[in-house]
Amino acid sequence: MSQVCTGEGFSTRNIGGAYNRLLMQPRRPTRQVTLGDDRVGRVRIGGGLFGTTPAPVSVQTMTTGYTHEIDKCVAEINRLTAAGADVVRVAVPEKKDTDALRHIIAQVRVPIVADVHFHFKRALEAVEAGVHKIRLNPGNIQDRAQVIEVIRACKERGVPIRVGVNEGSIIERKDKQKRLKELGAFFHDNKRGYLLAIMIAKLEEYLDIFYEQDFYDIVISAKSMDVPTVVDAYSEISKRFDHPLHLGVTHAGPKETGCIRSVVALGALLAGGVGDTLRISYASDSVYEVEDGLELLYSLGLRERKGAELIACPTCGRIQVDLIALVQEVRRTVQSKVDLPMKLAVMGCIVNGPGEAEGADVAVFAGDRRGIIYVQGEKVANVPEEEILGKLLEECLKFQEKVRRGEAKLGDKKVEIIPPDPIGELGSGWEKIAQQQSQEKGKQQATPLTVGKS
């Protein structure tokens, strides 16, 4: 049996049966929040309610350096922007960090979010400095008067607020009173029910303050490091609130394992129509967070791809070129020079190569230390292994210019490729067969003719 994400959550169906609906669900309609300004640009989050058009799912990340080190912070933000980040968040634990904000914001071209913990005055200072969004943690700033002061400052300046509850910051050791008990009973059949109850109760309690102030420019997040908890929490929250949701798996770990943890949770939610902006969190360079967040959205068809879509076959015993090195070189080279979303296939042998070459805009498949290059199903080159990279890039750039001139269209396919003879021009078979024939001939010549007795 398998679990398939639907608009109502997860339903169990036989894996071999016919599905009565597609896995990908329509985006859940929400209020829309806009952040940014004329200079850095504006990013819309969510939509679909009150006549708004749903915005594409946006990708966020966070700087890793100290915000008060202005030049380093600006350099990091600009690097993350170049990688494709739609929004960048910075930490402001001290006044020297909020003092630096106005200097940072003046030098970047992306909306900036101030991450506020523990002291509400950091939020007020960040708003005064011109920040584009505030993140508040209900587990850390609980004083009602302080929260109202932040809300009023943001309302006056048109600054949205993300209310972010994290598993690690909301758990309390005292009774949550009647509402928490009610929610706990509601989730009694879920082993994570107590945590879900706390998250929802905390959000309800906190958001009531915002509603009393007639403030609705709100984004919600409810993060955990546990994948099922993340999926359950966002699924339940999406049913109770009409605010856009900021998806994430908190402290997911290093990229090597964090990418799996994050993509499993976020991919399931996004496929079910839940989620309006996301941050993949790694204990690593934040550029990887941006790259993997974008690739997740590209793969689900939730964002229009920028740059080439590189596909490559897995390595196996059939490969006759150094495929791993070739793929990495192609990725590095093409990434900086091709900006159209062409499909580029790098295949290591002639078994799957022809089929992938027909499905790609530009493709190479390799044989015995050589590669045949195709452009939309038409053979354009047969080159030695050492020339594959240069020739492949040349054909990518030529094709890109043809598309821009209107002489070609992305995705056109010609199903005309005939797989080459495995012992022909790309195969190593001729040499092997020649050796076998020579060996057989030698054996025949060495074997004396014997005559049996009558």
N, C-alpha and C positions, 0 to 999 in steps of 0.2 A: 504493500500500500504506500501511497505517497501523499504528502500534504501540499495542497495548492493554494496559494494566497488569493483570496477573493476580496471583493469590496467589503464584505462583512467580517473578514478575518480569514481563518484557515478552515478549509473543508477537506475531508478525506475522501479520496476517490480511488478506485482501482486503477493502477498504472496502465493497464492494458485496455481500459474502457474508453469510450468516446467522451470527450469533454463537452459539456453543454455551454461553456463559455470560455473565452480565451484567457490565458494566464494574465496577460497585461490588461489591467483595468484602467478606466478613465481616471484622470486626476480628480481627487476630492476637491470640490469647490470650497474656497475660503475667502475671508476678507483679504484685501490686498494691502501690502505695506511697501512703501517706497523710501529708499534711503539714498543719500548722495546730494550733489548739487550740480550746477551748470558746468563747473570747472572740472570736477573729477568724473562727471557722468552720474546717471541715476540707475539704480538696480531695483527692479520690482520683484517682490517675493509673494508667491501665492496668487490668488485671484479666482474669479468665477462667480463670486457673489456681487450683488448690487451693480450689475452691468459691466463689471471688469473682466478683461480677457486674461486667462491664466498666463503668468509669465513662465518662461523656461526655468527649470530647476537650476539654481545658481550654486556655485562652488565657493566655499570659504576656506580660509586657513588662518593660521596665527603665527606671528613672529616668535622666534625662539630667543632673541637677544633682549637686552635691557632697553626699555623704551626711552629712558633718559639719555642714552648714548645716541644722540640724534642722527649723526651721519651714518652710523652702522645700521640704525633702525630704518632710515630712508633707503639705504642700499638694499636691505633685505626685502622691504616692501616692494621696491621696484623690480627685484628679481622674481618675486612671487607673482607680481602683475604680469611680467613678461611670460611666465609659465602658463598664464590663463586664469589666475584667481579673479573672481568677480568682486569679492569682498575680503578685506584683511582685518583681523582683530589684533589688538595690542593690549598687553597687560599694563594696568596703572595702579600698582599697589601703593605707591608713595606720591606725595605732592610733586616731587621733582619729575615724575613721569607725566603727570597732567600738565605741568609747566612746559614740557617738551612738545606736547601735542600740537599746538598751533604752528610751531616751526616744522614739524613733520608733515602735517596736513598740507601745508603750502607747497611742499616739494614732491607730492605723489599724485598719481592719476587713478586712484581707486577709492571707493568709500571705505572709511575707517571706523571700526567698532572699538569702543573702550570696554575692556573686561574689568568689571568692578566687583570686588569682594571686600566684605567686612566694614568698609567705611563709606557711608553715603556721600560724604563731601567730595570723594574722588569723582563720583558721577556728576555732581554739580560743576566741578572744575572742568571736567571733560566736555560737558555741554557748552560751557562758557568759551572753551577753546575752539569750538566749531566741529566737534566730532559728529559723525553721521548716524551713530546708533549706540545705544548703551546695552550692555548685558548685565543683568542683576541676578543674583542667586538667592532665592527665598530662604535657603537654609542658613545663609550668612548675614543677611540684612533683613531683620524682622521687625524693627521698630516702625510702627504704623505712621507716626508723624514724619519720620525720615523718608519713608517710601513715598508719602504724599508730596513731600518737598521735591523729590526727584521727578515724580510724575508731572508736577506743575511746570518745572523747568523744561522738561522735554516737550510738553504740550505747547508751551510758549514758542519754542524754537522749531517745532515740527520734527522732533527727533524720535524715531521709533525705539522701543525697548524690547529686548529679548528676555523673557523670564525662563531661566534655565535651572531645572532641578537635576541634580546628579545623585546617584545612589549613595555616594560617599558622604554627601553633605546634608542630607535631609533626614536620615534616620535619627529618631529621638528615643530616649529611654523612658519616656513618660506616656501615659495614656492619651490617645488622640481624641478622646471623648466620643460622643454619640455618632457623628458623621463617619469617623474612622471605623467604628465598630460596624456601622451599616455597610461600608465599602468592604471591610474585611469579610463580612458574611457573604456579600455578593461574589467575592473572589475565593470563596472557601474551597472550591474544587481546583484551584490553581496553586501549585506549590510555591509560586512567587506572589501569591495573593496579598500577603501582608505588605510587601514592598510596593506593589501596585496601588494598594489602598493609601499608603502614605504619600506616594507621588501625586495621586489625583487629589487627595484631601489638601495637600500643601498648595497645589496649583489653584484649586477652587478658593481657598482661603486668601491667597495672595491676590488673585485676579479680582476678587470682590472689591479690593481697594481701588484698583484701576477703574472698574466700572462705576464706582461711586464718584470718581473724578471725571467721568465721561471721557475716558481715554481708551481707545481701541487699536492704536497703532502698535500691536503686540505680536511677537513671534514666540512660540513655545518650543522648549526642548525638554526631554526627559531621558537622560543618558544613563547607561550602565556599561560595565565591561562584559556582561553576560548576554550572549546573543539572543536567547529566548526571551529574556527580560526586556531587552530593547524592542523586540518585535511586539511583544504583548503590550508594553507600556504605550508605544506610539499608536498601536491599533485601538486600544481603549480610549486614549486621549482624543484621537481623531473623531470618535463618535460623540464626544462630550463638548468639544469646543470648536468654534468656526475660525480660529486663528491659524495662520500658516505655521507649519511645523519645520523646525530646524533639526535634521537628522544627524545622529552621530553615535559612535560607540566610544565611550570615554576610556582613557588609558588602555588603549587596545594593544600596546606593546610595540616591539620593533616592526619595521616594514615587512620582514619576512613572514611573520605570523599575523601581524595586525591587519594586513591586507585581506587575508582570508576571513578573519573575524568581522571586519567592517563590511566587506562586500556581501557576505552571506546575509547579514542583518539588513543593511541598507537596500540591497538588491531585492530582497523579499518584500520590503515595505513599498519601495518605488513601483515594483511590478503590480502591487495591489492598489496603486493609486494614492498612496500615502507619502507625503513629503514634498517640501517646496524649496528647501535649500539644504545643503549638507556640508559637513566637514568630516573628512577621514583623518583620524588622529594617529600619528606615529611618533615614536621616540626616535626621530630621525630628521633629516632635512625636510622642511615643510614643502619644498618643491615636489617631493614625491606625493604628498597629500593632494596637491593640486592635480598632478598628472593622473593619479589613480582615480580621483573623483570625477574628472572629465571623462576618462575612459569608461568608467561605470555608466555614466549618462549616455555616452555615445553608443555603448553596447546595447542599452535598453531602448535606444531610439528616442531618448528624452532631450537630447541636444543635437544640433546639427554639427557634424564633425568638422574640425578645422585641421588641415594637414592630412597627409596620407594615412590610410588605414593599412598597417603592415600585418600581413599574415605569413606564417612560416610553418613548415612541417616539423614534427618532432624528429629528433635524431634517431637513427636506427642503423642496422648493419648494411642497408642498401646504399647509404650515402657515400659519394665518391669525391666530395669536396669538403673543405673545412666550413661546414654550414653555420656552426655557432658563431665563429668569428665573422663570417660574411653577414649574418643577420644583424649583429651588433654594429658593424660598420655601416650597413645600409641604414639602420635606424638613426645613427648619429648624423650621417651625411644628409639623408633625405629630410630629416626633421627640421633642419634649418633652412632648407632651400625650396621645399614644396609646401604650398599653403592650400592647395585645392584638395578636397576630400577624395582623392583617387584611391582605388583599391590596388595595393601593391603586394604581389605574392612572391615569396622567395622559397623555392622548393628544392630539395636536395637530391631527388632522383626522378626517374622517368615513370614511376608507378602512378603517383598522384599528381605529378607535375602538369601533365597536359590538361587534366580537368580543372585544376586551379588556374592555369593560364587562361583558359576560356572564361572563367568567372571573374578575372581581374582586369583592371584597365592596363596595367603593366605587370609583367611577370617574367621570372627566369626560373627554368628548371635545369638541373645539372646532371651531367653524366660523368664520364671518365675524365676528370680534371678540366671539364669544359662546361659551358652554359649556353642554352638557347634562350634568347630573349624575345618575348612577344609583346605587342601592343594591341590590345583589344582583339586577341585571337590571331593576329597576323605576325608571322615570323619576321623579325627585323635584323637579327644578328645571331651568330654562333661564334663565341669567343673563348679563348683559354681562360682558365680559372683566375689568373692574375689580372685579367681585364674585365671581369664581370662587374665589379663595383663601379668603375668609371663609365662603362657603357650603359649600365642600368640607370645611373643618375642622368646621363645624357638623354636617354629615351624618356625618362620621367619629365625632364624639363621641356623637351620638345613637345611631348603630349600636353603638358600644362599650357603651353603657349597656343597650341591648336585649339584647346577648349576655350581659352580666353578670346581667340579670334572667331569663335563660332564654327570652327571646322570639324569639331568633334564634340561628343557629349559623354559625360561621365556615365558609366554603367552600361554602355552599349556592348553587346556580346556577339561573338561569332563562334559558332560551334563547328569548327572546321579542322581542328587540330587532330592529326593522326599520330598516335603514340609511336615514337621511333623504335626501330628494331633494337632490342636490348644488347645485341652484339654488333650493332651498326656504328654510326659515326659518334654516338654518345656513349656507347657501351664499351666495357673492357673485355667483352666476350671473344672478339677475334683472336686476341693474344692467347686466351685460355684454350680456345678450340684448336689453334695452331699447335700449342704445346701438347694437347691431348692427342691430336692426329699424329704428331711426331712420335709420341710415346707408343701409340698403338702400332705404328709402322715399325718401330724398333723392336717391339715385342714379336711381331709377326716374322721379322727377319731373323730374330734370335732363336725362334722355336723350330727345332728339327722336325722334319716330316717323319712320322712313324707309321708303320704298316702293321696292322693287326694280323694275328695268326689265323689261318683258316681251319 
